[in-house]
């Protein structure tokens, strides 16, 4: 417990039932080893030796990857905080907090969505004079700037309303969309008036976005709009920096006379001849700009679609950073990325319950979770490249003395140069300072680099979620998003940033293995494709690739399959999944591996060989009404032609043809070899047909706009038929 009488600001508890889990894990490992032994000792002397070795290779990889996943399940830990102790000790010494919100496209990320996130973090239960909110607009849009101006006016009503009535969540769109008018008269009156103010503001913003321009009378009201006179386009413009609310100004108050947080708009300079390094470049520019304006020692990075769902999140975080005995070693605190628009049974498996509810807790036990890009609080010094030493101690008061002096206009002029294209030339930004460049998942390599400098990270997953966002509502958006993630992770795994290389001797082996769970996602593509196609084609030809049911070697195959999926189902149910959502997870596991991971592997190989360049794809946050309706009904959305859909449909038709063909051969009395040895292949092929039911619906049964295009149907049927007709030898 430390020194006598000391009460920590947070506590850590280990998960229960670990002995039973470890016995289970060891038994599965033994089963996996027995499968390997069977494959190595029963290689056929003739026939499908290539198929046998394909299966052997796939099973070796699945076994190795399964071992990686166990590193994050071995000893999960859970954190809880004591906010009342924090208030009692440090209420007058709370540090400044700089909040970075990033947006990049006013079409894909509607301005009303962006400002709801901004308003939710402006209204944190925290001294407003110590909060500074920065919006990075990489789209350089005057529409986003206008929306932020409107939000700054509405904040004068919204923040006091939230604090007076203890509102949560503090995103006005979500709050007014999910609560009804209160019964208390005073509360009801203010609720209604504030709701009307919000709706009027949202209508003005949406109208301007729909028209594509801002009325001239509004443009004349604020000097900031003049900045767009020389803007060529979103990729070619000077730095636009406006302090919309100066929290140091005594006149910057809400309707009740209380101080308002600082609010800053930034569109960093962009020129075609200079690389802008996507989101990492935007965050690094924000770090430099904020160091001049507010210089808070704590930094929160949050995506524009992840609103604050818990007003006390900042205080939760400070319980970790300011703990007298362990707080000094913490570099960042990562919250889970949860979504509030999931369908009833999570049709696209966006909840990540196992990752967020188990694996990140497991990584926390061995040095901390990875940085996932949003919902993460940093100690500024650790993000700026400082190495951790046992003698390190944060002086929380120094930031107040270090804040810049001068008027808002003077600070703007001083900070603009820090967001220029040439500011980082011949510096360590993007290398040893700030977020790292050169990878689509710059957040992961940044977090790893910080941990390799001696710091630890913490995973905090409170009962009330800290942040909620918008998940993709179509299958293609989901697959593209996962392709981007896995492509970046694979680049990490195959370069010097691999946790086994960069982290060797610097972080614990189990943490290195924990990183590998995600870094090696894409490498599951080819083993999965092998398991999906080869056994079915062999079944069609009456060729066995598994032991007979009566053979002792059948036991490890059956045990590993049943125990693994049984444990997965039990784990899911304990984490709040339904049986239907667990089944959807299995389907999406298959679709991601055979489509997203497959293309991610190809693209990563092309980029690492210099034949292609990295690109950053933004996931659309706006949804068509018909698409939204089908999403609510949990009808899988296809609706477009994509190589990913061609692969999925071809594999679905291949398994369908193989199953029907094998059943026909049995019914017709054709020679099928040893039927007892084909049982597992019949089961596997049958399960794949059942799991692909939405694809068969999309190909043949549906008439709505979300069905699979006719071209995909013809192509997939042709390719599957060709594969079945080709001589398997």
C-alpha positions in Angstrom: 0.0 0.0 0.0 3.0 2.4 0.2 3.6 4.8 3.0 1.5 4.6 6.2 -1.9 6.2 6.0 -1.7 6.8 2.3 -4.9 6.4 0.3 -4.4 5.9 -3.4 -6.4 7.8 -6.0 -7.0 4.6 -7.9 -7.0 0.8 -7.3 -6.2 -2.2 -9.4 -7.9 -5.5 -9.2 -7.0 -8.8 -11.0 -9.7 -10.7 -12.8 -11.2 -13.7 -11.0 -11.3 -17.3 -12.2 -7.8 -17.3 -13.7 -6.9 -20.8 -12.5 -9.8 -22.4 -14.4 -9.0 -20.3 -17.5 -5.3 -21.3 -17.4 -6.3 -25.0 -17.2 -8.5 -24.5 -20.2 -5.8 -22.7 -22.1 -3.2 -25.4 -21.4 -5.6 -28.1 -22.5 -6.4 -26.3 -25.8 -2.6 -25.8 -26.4 -2.1 -29.6 -25.9 -4.9 -30.2 -28.4 -3.3 -27.8 -30.9 0.0 -29.6 -30.5 -1.7 -33.0 -31.2 -3.2 -31.6 -34.4 0.3 -30.5 -35.5 1.6 -34.0 -34.7 -1.2 -35.6 -36.7 -0.5 -33.4 -39.7 3.3 -34.1 -39.5 2.9 -37.9 -39.1 0.0 -38.7 -41.5 1.2 -37.0 -44.7 -0.5 -38.9 -47.6 2.0 -40.7 -49.9 -0.1 -39.8 -52.9 -3.1 -37.7 -53.7 -3.7 -34.2 -52.3 -0.3 -33.6 -50.7 -0.5 -29.9 -51.6 -3.9 -29.7 -49.9 -2.6 -31.5 -46.8 0.4 -29.1 -46.5 -1.9 -26.1 -47.0 -4.0 -27.3 -44.1 -0.9 -28.0 -42.1 0.4 -24.5 -42.7 -2.9 -22.9 -41.8 -3.2 -24.9 -38.6 0.4 -23.9 -37.6 -0.4 -20.3 -38.0 -3.8 -20.5 -36.2 -2.0 -22.2 -33.3 0.7 -19.5 -33.1 -1.8 -16.7 -33.4 -4.0 -18.3 -30.7 -0.9 -18.3 -28.4 -0.6 -14.6 -29.1 -4.2 -14.0 -28.0 -3.7 -15.9 -24.8 -1.0 -13.3 -23.7 -3.8 -10.8 -23.4 -6.1 -13.1 -21.4 -3.6 -14.5 -18.9 -4.0 -11.9 -16.2 -6.4 -9.0 -17.0 -6.6 -6.2 -14.5 -9.4 -3.7 -13.8 -8.9 -0.1 -12.6 -11.2 2.1 -10.6 -10.8 5.6 -9.4 -11.5 7.7 -6.2 -12.6 11.1 -7.5 -13.6 12.4 -4.1 -10.0 11.9 -2.8 -8.8 13.8 -5.9 -11.1 16.7 -5.1 -10.2 16.7 -1.4 -6.4 16.9 -2.1 -6.0 18.8 -5.4 -9.1 20.8 -6.3 -7.1 24.0 -6.2 -4.2 22.5 -8.1 -5.9 20.7 -11.0 -3.8 21.0 -14.2 -4.9 22.5 -17.5 -6.3 20.1 -20.0 -6.0 20.6 -23.8 -8.5 18.7 -25.9 -7.8 18.0 -29.5 -10.7 17.2 -31.8 -9.9 16.3 -35.4 -12.1 16.5 -38.5 -11.1 16.2 -42.2 -14.1 16.4 -44.5 -17.3 18.4 -44.0 -19.2 16.0 -46.3 -18.1 12.7 -44.7 -18.1 14.3 -41.2 -21.1 16.7 -41.0 -20.4 19.9 -39.1 -23.3 19.3 -36.8 -21.7 16.0 -35.8 -18.4 17.8 -35.1 -19.8 20.5 -32.9 -21.8 18.1 -30.8 -18.5 16.4 -29.9 -16.9 19.8 -29.3 -19.8 20.9 -27.0 -19.7 17.7 -25.1 -16.1 18.2 -24.1 -16.5 21.9 -23.5 -19.1 21.0 -20.8 -16.9 18.6 -18.8 -17.3 18.8 -15.0 -14.0 20.6 -14.7 -12.9 24.2 -14.0 -13.6 25.9 -17.4 -10.6 28.2 -17.1 -8.4 25.1 -17.2 -10.1 23.6 -20.3 -8.9 24.4 -23.8 -10.6 22.9 -26.8 -8.9 22.8 -30.2 -10.6 21.8 -33.4 -8.3 20.7 -36.2 -10.1 21.0 -39.5 -8.0 19.3 -42.2 -10.8 20.0 -44.7 -10.1 23.7 -44.3 -13.8 24.4 -44.6 -15.5 27.7 -43.8 -18.6 25.7 -43.1 -16.9 23.9 -40.2 -15.6 27.2 -39.0 -19.1 28.7 -39.1 -20.5 25.7 -37.2 -17.9 26.2 -34.5 -18.8 29.9 -34.2 -22.5 28.9 -33.8 -21.4 26.3 -31.2 -19.5 29.0 -29.3 -22.7 31.1 -28.9 -24.8 28.1 -28.0 -22.2 27.0 -25.4 -23.1 30.0 -23.3 -26.5 28.4 -22.7 -25.5 24.8 -22.9 -22.7 24.6 -20.3 -24.6 26.2 -17.4 -27.7 24.1 -18.3 -25.6 20.9 -18.1 -24.0 21.8 -14.8 -27.2 23.0 -13.2 -29.1 19.8 -14.1 -26.2 17.3 -14.1 -26.8 16.5 -17.7 -25.2 13.4 -19.2 -24.3 12.8 -22.0 -23.4 16.4 -22.8 -23.8 16.1 -26.6 -27.0 18.2 -27.1 -28.1 16.1 -30.2 -27.9 12.9 -28.2 -29.3 14.3 -25.0 -32.3 15.9 -26.6 -32.8 12.9 -28.8 -32.9 10.4 -26.0 -34.6 12.3 -23.1 -38.2 13.6 -22.8 -39.4 16.9 -21.3 -38.9 16.8 -17.4 -41.8 17.1 -15.1 -40.3 19.8 -12.9 -41.5 23.1 -14.1 -38.2 25.1 -13.9 -36.3 22.2 -15.4 -38.9 21.7 -18.1 -38.8 25.4 -19.1 -35.1 25.5 -19.4 -35.0 22.2 -21.1 -37.4 23.4 -23.7 -35.7 26.7 -24.3 -32.3 25.1 -24.6 -33.6 22.5 -26.9 -35.1 25.2 -29.2 -31.9 27.1 -29.2 -30.0 23.9 -30.2 -32.5 23.0 -33.0 -32.4 26.6 -34.4 -28.6 26.5 -34.4 -28.5 23.0 -36.0 -31.0 24.1 -38.7 -28.8 27.2 -39.5 -25.7 25.0 -39.9 -27.5 22.3 -41.9 -29.0 24.9 -44.2 -25.6 26.5 -44.8 -24.1 23.0 -45.5 -26.9 22.2 -47.9 -26.5 25.5 -49.8 -22.7 25.1 -49.8 -22.0 28.6 -48.6 -22.6 31.0 -45.7 -24.9 34.0 -46.0 -22.9 37.2 -46.6 -24.5 39.0 -43.5 -23.1 36.2 -41.3 -19.7 36.3 -43.0 -19.5 40.0 -42.2 -20.0 39.4 -38.5 -16.6 37.7 -37.8 -13.2 38.6 -39.0 -12.2 34.9 -39.3 -14.2 34.5 -42.6 -11.7 36.8 -44.3 -9.1 34.1 -44.0 -10.9 32.1 -46.8 -10.5 34.9 -49.4 -7.1 33.4 -50.4 -7.9 29.7 -49.9 -7.5 27.8 -53.2 -8.8 24.5 -52.1 -8.7 22.2 -49.0 -5.2 21.0 -50.0 -3.7 24.3 -50.8 -4.1 27.1 -48.3 -2.3 29.1 -45.6 -2.7 28.5 -41.9 -6.1 29.6 -40.6 -6.1 30.0 -36.8 -8.8 31.7 -34.8 -9.2 31.9 -31.0 -13.0 31.9 -30.9 -13.3 32.0 -27.1 -10.3 33.3 -25.1 -10.7 31.7 -21.7 -8.4 34.3 -20.1 -10.7 37.1 -21.2 -12.9 38.2 -18.2 -15.6 39.0 -20.7 -15.7 35.4 -22.0 -18.5 34.2 -19.8 -21.7 32.2 -20.1 -25.3 33.5 -19.5 -24.7 33.1 -15.7 -21.4 35.0 -15.6 -19.2 31.9 -15.3 -16.0 31.5 -17.3 -16.0 29.6 -20.5 -13.3 27.2 -21.8 -10.9 28.4 -24.5 -12.0 27.4 -28.0 -9.7 27.5 -31.0 -10.2 26.7 -34.7 -7.2 25.6 -36.7 -6.8 24.6 -40.3 -3.0 24.0 -40.7 -1.2 25.2 -43.8 -1.4 22.7 -46.7 0.6 22.9 -49.9 0.7 20.2 -52.7 4.5 20.0 -52.6 4.6 19.3 -48.8 3.4 16.0 -47.2 0.8 16.6 -44.6 1.0 13.2 -42.8 -2.8 12.9 -42.4 -4.1 12.8 -38.8 -0.7 12.5 -37.2 0.4 15.8 -38.9 -2.7 17.5 -37.6 -2.2 16.4 -34.0 1.4 17.4 -34.1 0.4 20.9 -35.4 -2.1 21.1 -32.6 0.5 20.2 -30.0 2.7 23.1 -31.1 -0.1 25.6 -31.5 -1.5 24.7 -28.0 1.9 25.1 -26.4 1.7 28.8 -27.2 -1.9 29.3 -26.3 -2.7 27.1 -23.2 0.1 24.6 -22.8 -1.9 22.2 -20.7 0.2 19.3 -19.3 -2.6 16.9 -20.1 -3.8 16.3 -23.7 -6.9 14.5 -24.8 -7.1 13.3 -28.5 -10.6 12.5 -29.7 -12.2 11.9 -33.1 -14.9 14.3 -34.2 -17.5 11.5 -34.0 -16.7 10.4 -30.5 -18.7 12.6 -28.1 -18.2 12.7 -24.3 -20.6 10.4 -22.6 -19.4 11.0 -19.0 -18.9 14.5 -17.7 -16.5 13.3 -15.0 -14.0 11.6 -17.3 -11.3 14.2 -16.8 -11.4 13.7 -13.1 -11.2 9.9 -13.5 -8.1 10.4 -15.6 -6.4 12.8 -13.1 -6.9 10.2 -10.4 -4.4 8.1 -12.4 -2.0 10.8 -13.4 -1.9 12.5 -10.0 -1.7 9.5 -7.8 1.3 10.1 -5.5 2.9 6.7 -5.8 2.2 5.4 -9.3 0.9 8.3 -11.3 4.3 9.6 -12.3 5.0 6.6 -14.5 1.9 6.8 -16.6 2.2 8.4 -20.0 -1.3 7.9 -21.3 -4.7 6.6 -20.3 -6.7 4.9 -23.0 -10.5 4.6 -23.0 -12.4 2.1 -25.1 -13.9 3.1 -28.4 -17.6 2.4 -28.0 -20.5 3.2 -30.3 -24.1 4.3 -29.7 -25.6 3.3 -33.0 -25.2 -0.4 -32.8 -28.1 -2.5 -34.1 -29.9 -4.8 -31.7 -27.7 -7.8 -32.4 -24.7 -5.8 -33.7 -24.9 -7.1 -37.3 -21.4 -5.8 -38.2 -19.7 -6.8 -35.0 -18.7 -3.2 -34.0 -18.9 -3.6 -30.3 -15.5 -5.3 -30.0 -16.6 -6.7 -26.6 -13.7 -9.2 -26.4 -11.1 -6.7 -27.4 -12.4 -3.9 -25.1 -13.7 -6.2 -22.3 -10.8 -8.6 -22.1 -7.7 -8.1 -24.3 -6.9 -4.5 -23.5 -7.4 -5.3 -19.8 -4.9 -8.1 -20.3 -2.3 -5.8 -21.9 -2.8 -3.4 -19.0 -1.3 -6.0 -16.7 2.0 -6.0 -18.6 2.7 -2.3 -19.3 -0.5 -1.0 -20.7 -2.7 -1.0 -23.8 -1.8 0.3 -27.2 -2.9 3.8 -28.2 -6.0 3.4 -30.5 -6.2 7.0 -31.8 -9.2 8.4 -29.9 -10.4 8.7 -26.4 -6.8 8.9 -25.0 -5.4 11.3 -22.4 -1.7 12.0 -22.6 0.9 13.5 -20.4 2.2 16.2 -22.8 5.9 15.6 -21.9 5.6 11.9 -22.8 4.1 12.7 -26.1 6.8 15.3 -26.8 9.6 12.6 -26.6 10.6 12.7 -23.0 12.0 9.5 -21.6 10.8 8.2 -18.3 13.2 8.0 -15.3 12.5 6.9 -11.8 13.3 10.3 -10.5 10.7 11.9 -12.8 8.0 14.0 -11.0 5.4 16.2 -12.6 5.1 19.8 -11.3 1.5 20.4 -11.9 1.7 24.1 -10.9 4.3 25.0 -13.5 1.9 25.0 -16.4 0.0 28.0 -15.0 3.2 30.0 -14.9 4.2 28.8 -18.4 1.1 30.0 -20.1 1.7 32.6 -22.8 0.9 36.2 -22.2 -0.6 38.6 -24.7 -3.9 39.2 -26.5 -5.8 36.6 -28.5 -4.6 38.3 -31.7 -1.0 38.2 -30.6 -1.2 34.6 -29.7 -2.8 33.8 -33.1 0.0 35.5 -34.9 2.6 33.7 -32.8 1.0 30.3 -33.2 0.3 30.4 -37.0 3.9 29.7 -37.9 3.8 26.6 -35.8 1.1 25.1 -38.1 3.0 25.9 -41.3 4.2 23.3 -43.8 7.9 24.1 -43.2 7.7 24.2 -39.4 8.8 20.5 -39.1 11.6 20.6 -41.7 14.9 19.3 -40.1 13.2 18.7 -36.8 12.4 15.6 -34.8 8.6 16.0 -35.2 7.1 12.8 -36.5 10.2 10.9 -35.4 11.0 11.3 -31.8 8.5 14.1 -31.0 4.8 13.9 -31.3 2.9 11.3 -33.3 5.1 9.3 -35.6 4.7 9.4 -39.4 4.9 6.9 -42.1 2.1 4.5 -41.2 -1.7 4.5 -41.6 -2.0 3.6 -37.9 0.3 6.2 -36.5 -1.4 6.0 -33.2 -0.2 2.4 -32.6 3.5 3.1 -33.3 3.3 6.3 -31.3 2.0 4.5 -28.2 4.6 1.7 -28.6 7.4 4.3 -28.9 6.3 6.0 -25.7 6.2 2.6 -23.8 9.7 1.8 -25.2 10.9 5.1 -23.6 10.0 3.6 -20.2 6.5 4.9 -19.7 3.4 2.9 -18.9 -0.1 3.3 -20.1 -3.4 2.5 -18.4 -6.7 1.1 -19.7 -9.7 2.6 -18.0 -13.1 1.1 -18.9 -15.6 2.6 -16.4 -19.2 1.3 -16.2 -20.5 4.5 -17.8 -18.7 4.8 -21.1 -16.4 7.8 -21.4 -16.9 8.2 -25.2 -19.5 7.0 -27.7 -19.3 7.3 -31.4 -20.8 6.4 -34.8 -20.0 3.0 -36.3 -20.3 2.2 -40.0 -23.8 1.1 -41.1 -22.9 -0.8 -44.2 -20.9 -3.9 -44.9 -18.6 -2.2 -47.4 -17.8 0.7 -45.0 -17.0 -1.9 -42.3 -14.7 -3.9 -44.6 -12.9 -0.8 -45.9 -12.4 0.5 -42.3 -10.9 -2.8 -41.2 -8.8 -3.0 -44.4 -7.2 0.3 -43.5 -6.6 -0.8 -39.9 -5.1 -4.2 -40.7 -3.0 -2.8 -43.6 -1.4 -0.3 -41.2 -0.9 -3.0 -38.5 0.7 -5.3 -41.0 3.1 -2.6 -42.1 4.1 -2.3 -38.4 4.6 -6.0 -38.1 6.8 -6.3 -41.1 9.0 -3.3 -40.3 11.3 -2.0 -37.5 8.2 -0.9 -35.6 7.3 -4.5 -34.9 6.8 -4.9 -31.2 9.3 -7.9 -31.2 12.0 -5.7 -32.7 11.4 -2.2 -31.4 10.1 -3.5 -28.0 12.9 -6.1 -27.5 14.4 -5.5 -24.1 12.3 -2.4 -23.5 8.8 -3.8 -22.9 7.7 -7.2 -21.5 7.4 -10.2 -23.9 3.7 -10.6 -23.1 3.1 -7.0 -24.1 5.0 -7.6 -27.3 2.7 -10.6 -28.0 -0.3 -8.4 -27.1 0.7 -5.9 -29.9 1.2 -8.9 -32.3 -2.5 -9.8 -31.8 -3.5 -6.7 -33.8 -0.3 -6.2 -35.9 -0.7 -9.7 -37.3 -4.4 -9.5 -38.0 -3.9 -9.5 -41.8 -1.8 -12.6 -41.7 -4.9 -14.6 -40.9 -6.2 -14.0 -44.5 -4.5 -16.8 -46.4 -4.8 -19.5 -43.7 -8.6 -18.7 -43.5 -9.0 -18.7 -47.3 -7.3 -22.1 -47.2 -9.6 -23.5 -44.6 -12.7 -22.0 -46.3 -11.9 -23.4 -49.8 -9.6 -26.4 -49.7 -11.7 -28.8 -47.4 -14.8 -28.1 -49.4 -13.2 -28.8 -52.8 -11.7 -32.0 -51.3 -15.2 -33.0 -50.0 -16.7 -32.5 -53.5 -14.1 -35.0 -54.8 -14.5 -37.4 -51.9 -11.0 -36.8 -50.5 -10.5 -36.7 -46.8 -8.3 -34.2 -45.0 -9.2 -35.1 -41.5 -9.1 -38.2 -39.4 -11.9 -40.7 -39.1 -14.5 -40.2 -36.4 -13.5 -43.5 -34.7 -9.8 -42.6 -34.7 -8.1 -41.3 -31.6 -6.7 -38.4 -33.7 -10.3 -37.2 -34.2 -10.4 -36.1 -30.5 -8.0 -33.1 -30.6 -9.8 -31.7 -33.7 -13.2 -32.0 -32.0 -11.9 -30.8 -28.6 -10.1 -27.7 -30.0 -13.1 -26.8 -32.2 -15.8 -27.3 -29.6 -13.9 -25.9 -26.6 -12.7 -22.8 -28.4 -16.1 -21.9 -29.8 -17.8 -22.9 -26.6 -15.5 -20.7 -24.6 -15.9 -17.8 -27.1 -19.7 -18.1 -26.8 -19.6 -18.2 -23.0 -17.1 -15.2 -22.9 -19.4 -13.3 -25.2 -22.5 -14.0 -23.1 -20.7 -12.9 -19.9 -19.7 -9.6 -21.7 -23.3 -8.9 -22.6 -23.6 -10.3 -26.1 -26.6 -12.2 -27.3 -26.4 -15.5 -29.1 -27.4 -13.7 -32.3 -24.7 -11.1 -31.8 -22.1 -13.8 -31.2 -23.1 -15.5 -34.4 -22.9 -12.2 -36.3 -19.3 -11.8 -34.8 -18.4 -15.2 -36.3 -19.7 -14.2 -39.7 -17.9 -10.9 -39.6 -14.7 -12.7 -38.4 -15.0 -14.7 -41.6 -15.8 -11.8 -43.9 -13.0 -9.6 -42.5 -10.4 -12.3 -42.8 -11.3 -13.3 -46.4 -11.9 -9.8 -47.7 -10.5 -6.9 -45.6 -7.4 -8.8 -44.5 -6.7 -10.3 -47.9 -6.7 -6.9 -49.6 -4.8 -5.3 -46.7 -2.0 -7.9 -47.1 -1.7 -7.2 -50.8 -1.7 -3.4 -50.4 0.8 -3.5 -47.5 3.1 -5.7 -49.6 2.8 -3.1 -52.5 3.5 -0.2 -50.2 6.5 -1.9 -48.5 8.0 -2.7 -51.9 7.5 0.9 -53.0 5.0 0.1 -55.7 2.1 2.1 -54.0 1.7 4.9 -51.6 -0.2 5.1 -48.3 -3.6 6.7 -48.4 -6.0 7.6 -45.6 -9.7 6.7 -46.2 -12.2 8.5 -44.1 -15.3 6.5 -43.0 -18.5 8.3 -43.9 -20.5 9.4 -40.9 -23.6 10.5 -42.8 -26.2 7.8 -43.6 -28.9 7.5 -46.2 -32.4 7.0 -44.8 -33.1 3.7 -46.6 -29.7 2.4 -45.6 -30.4 3.4 -42.0 -33.8 1.7 -42.1 -32.2 -1.6 -43.3 -29.5 -1.3 -40.7 -32.1 -1.0 -37.9 -33.8 -4.1 -39.3 -30.4 -5.9 -39.3 -30.5 -6.5 -43.1 -27.0 -6.7 -44.4 -26.2 -3.8 -46.7 -24.3 -4.5 -50.0 -25.7 -2.2 -52.6 -22.5 -1.6 -54.7 -19.9 -3.5 -56.7 -16.7 -4.2 -54.9 -13.8 -6.7 -55.3 -14.4 -7.6 -51.6 -18.0 -8.6 -52.4 -16.8 -10.6 -55.3 -14.5 -12.6 -53.0 -17.2 -13.1 -50.4 -19.9 -14.2 -52.9 -17.5 -16.5 -54.7 -16.5 -18.3 -51.5 -20.2 -18.5 -50.5 -21.1 -20.1 -53.8 -18.1 -22.4 -53.8 -19.1 -23.9 -50.5 -22.8 -24.1 -51.6 -21.8 -26.0 -54.8 -19.4 -28.3 -52.9 -22.0 -29.2 -50.3 -24.8 -29.8 -52.8 -22.4 -31.7 -55.0 -21.2 -33.9 -52.2 -24.8 -34.6 -50.9 -25.8 -35.5 -54.5 -22.9 -37.9 -54.8 -23.9 -39.6 -51.6 -27.5 -39.8 -52.6 -26.7 -41.2 -56.0 -24.4 -43.8 -54.5 -21.3 -42.5 -56.1 -17.9 -43.5 -54.7 -17.0 -41.0 -52.0 -14.2 -42.8 -50.2 -14.3 -43.2 -46.4 -17.4 -41.4 -45.3 -16.4 -41.6 -41.7 -13.3 -39.5 -42.6 -15.4 -36.9 -44.4 -17.6 -36.0 -41.4 -15.6 -32.9 -40.4 -15.5 -31.6 -43.9 -19.3 -32.0 -44.2 -19.7 -30.1 -40.9 -17.3 -27.4 -41.9 -18.8 -26.9 -45.4 -22.3 -26.9 -43.9 -21.5 -24.3 -41.3 -19.9 -22.1 -44.0 -23.1 -22.3 -46.0 -25.3 -21.4 -43.0 -23.1 -18.5 -42.1 -23.2 -17.1 -45.6 -27.0 -17.0 -45.7 -27.1 -13.2 -46.0 -25.0 -13.4 -49.1 -27.4 -15.9 -50.7 -30.2 -13.5 -49.8 -28.3 -10.6 -51.4 -27.6 -12.6 -54.5 -31.0 -14.2 -55.2 -33.8 -13.3 -52.8 -33.7 -9.6 -52.1 -35.2 -6.8 -54.4 -34.2 -3.7 -52.4 -31.3 -1.4 -53.3 -29.1 -3.0 -50.6 -28.9 -6.4 -52.5 -25.7 -7.6 -54.3 -25.5 -6.3 -57.9 -26.3 -8.7 -60.7 -22.7 -8.3 -62.0 -21.4 -9.7 -58.7 -23.9 -12.6 -58.9 -22.8 -13.6 -62.4 -19.1 -13.2 -61.6 -19.2 -15.2 -58.3 -21.3 -18.0 -59.8 -18.9 -18.3 -62.7 -15.7 -18.3 -60.6 -17.2 -20.8 -58.1 -18.4 -23.1 -60.8 -15.0 -22.9 -62.6 -13.2 -23.8 -59.3 -15.5 -26.8 -58.8 -15.1 -28.1 -62.3 -11.3 -27.8 -62.4 -9.5 -31.1 -61.7 -8.5 -30.9 -58.0 -5.3 -32.8 -58.7 
